[in-house]
Amino acid sequence: MVNDDTEVLFPSRVIPSLRSLRGGEWNHLIDKVEGSNPVSHTHLAFVLMMIKLSACNTCSADSFRGMRGCTQCARQTIKRFRGDDEELIRLYHESRQEVIELLSH
């Protein structure tokens, strides 16, 4: 069985569903990402961060995560993240720096 919500890597369409899962800093980041251009450093960094946190590169369509779908996987990843919002924001900034470096070459 293949879930229509399962993609190869973290899909941007899932970002709005992650709002309100954490505190105010997280919500502010989601607002910032949602308002950005899909090819901006801001948006790409968020997608990269979610790919890393959710381990999208190890998922397959017939795995448990794949059968649940990207939306449920991402929501669960953010809900279960043991760090605070500041840690998530730090991970986002690290991913943003990585995107900037990769795109500058």
Buried (B, 14 or more C-beta within 10 A) or exposed (E): EEBEBBBEEBBBEBBEBBBEBBEEEBBEBBEEBBEBEEEBBBBBBBBBBBBBBBEBEEBEEEEEBBBBBBBBBBBBBBEEBEEEBEEBBEBBEBBBEBBEEEEEE
